[in-house]
Amino acid sequence: MSSYNASITLSAFRFPFSALSFPMPTISIIMPFRDAATTLPACLASISRQTLGDFELLAIDDGSTDESAALLRAMAARDARVALLE
């Protein structure tokens, strides 16, 4: 395995790629949503049924006023591959 010398600059912090201690998933699913409580259960069930399990789901709440964020919080608590960004 080769070593990377590249780095990411986030605000005032420099983070070298070689310092990452976790494997990157094969697929990143980026899912923005807003007030989608009625459709999220079917969407999340579909994502969970995929045959490729090496993914991360980045769910981005765009100011929901319904129970959408709560649904994603519950899924994130059960599945470490899911992250809710509010």
Buried (B, 14 or more C-beta within 10 A) or exposed (E): EEEEEEEEEEEEEEEEEEEEEEEEBEEEBEBEBEBBBEEBEEBBEEBBEEEEEEBBBBBBBEEBEEBBBEBBBBBBEEBEBBEBEE
